[in-house]
Amino acid sequence: MTTDTLTGKLVRLAAPNLDTDVEQSAAWEMDSEFQRLSGSEPARPAPLASLRDWMEAWVNESNVFAIRTLADDRLIGFMDLDGINWASGDSWVGIGLGDRRYWGQGFGTDAMRVIIRYAFEELNLRRISLTVFEYNPRAIRCYENLGFREEGRARERVRRAGRYWDMLYMGLLREEWQPAETK
């Protein structure tokens, strides 16, 4: 059976369109909670021109995908496979859903299922790694439900809301992965 490798039940992964996606992304970058969930730097607004330069470099240096809804083709976030080591067959995955209307409704989980399938079946990778802050239990549950296992932590890696939080390292091996169709 053939499957559209980049389409899930709720989302599809597409090439970013820098002409239109940068402005939407700039709106998300004004959301300090989004920034705190997706990075360790202090939250601060970014000028549109510098964001465009950053996105252009990111798209050229990594395997970046726009996350779009199947229902109306709305851009709701981005994800990437970064640092692919072809000799070892491993990569890092990152995801950011910028549109809060889609948080906690399965869109991020669906996007992760799609990128995992793409990494293991299309790219023939053996392992996918990610990092997540311990103050993001929603993401941790998502990753665990997809088969990721905690492999370590950087203790007190980031300071948020007056306290230090750990950054968790998680990994998924191909033989641990269960395609959604078999679950």
CORHU-V149328 format. One line per field, one symbol per residue. phi: phi as a letter, one per 30 degrees, with the letter a starting at -180 (. if undefined). A space follows every 50 residues. Layout:
phi->???
//
This chain:
phi->.cbdecbcdcbbcbddcddcddddddddddcddedddcacdedadcdedd ddddddddddcbccbdcbdddbhddblbbbcbidcddcibaccbbbcdde dcdibjddddddedddeeddcdcidcbbbabadddcdddededdddjdbd clacdhdbcbhibcbdcccbbbcedddceedcd
//
